[in-house]
Amino acid sequence: MKLYLVVIGSLIVGTFACIKYINNNNKNKRIRKAKYVAENKVSQISPQKQKDTRPVTLCIIVPALALENVRKNYPIDSEYIKELIDNSLYFLCTDDTYEAKKISELLETTDEDYINVSEQREVYVSIEIDNAEEMIRKKVPYILKRNLPANAKGVVRQLACLKYLSVSGLEKFNRI
C-alpha cells in the first residue's frame, strides 16, 4: 500500500512538473518569437540613411563647337555630359536651383543661337541631372565626371551665348 501511494504521488507531482515545464517552454518560445518579429519590424520601419534625391544642376561654359544638336529641355545622356565636362572652360555643380539661377543672371548673355555664332564663342549650358548628389560642389573635372552615375540622364534647362569677351559672372565658376 505504501508503494502504491508513493507511485501515485510521484505521478501527480511528475505530471504537474511536466505541465509546468511545457508551459514555460512554450512561453519562452513565444517571447523569443515576439522579440524576433519586433526586431525585424523595427529594421524595416527605420530605413537606412535615405539619399537626397533632389536633382543637381551642372552649369558649364563651353565653346559653341562642343555642342551638337542641343536644345533647351532636351534630354542628354551621361556620355554626352562627360564630353561637355571635358570641353568646358568653366563649370559649377550645385543642388541649389536658386543659386544656379542667380549665377546665370550674372552672366552677360545674348539672344543669339549657338549654331549661328563662331565656333569659339562661349555658350552657357545648365543641365539638370537626377541622382547625381556625389557631383555637388566638386572642383576638379575628373572627379566631377567620376561621380556622374553611368546611367544618369540630364535635361538641358538653359542654353545661352555669352557676349563676346564677357567675363561678368565667371568668378562664381570653377575654372579649368
Buried (B, 14 or more C-beta within 10 A) or exposed (E): EEEEEEEEEEEEEEEEEEEEEEEEEEEEEEEEEEEEEEEEEEEEEEEEEEEEEEBBBBBBBBBBEBBEEBEEEEEBEBEBBBBBBEBBBBBBBBBEBEBBBEBBEEBBBBEBEBEEBEEEBBBBBBBBBBBBBBBBEBEEBEEBBEBBBEEBBBBBBBBBBBBEEBEEBBEBBBEB
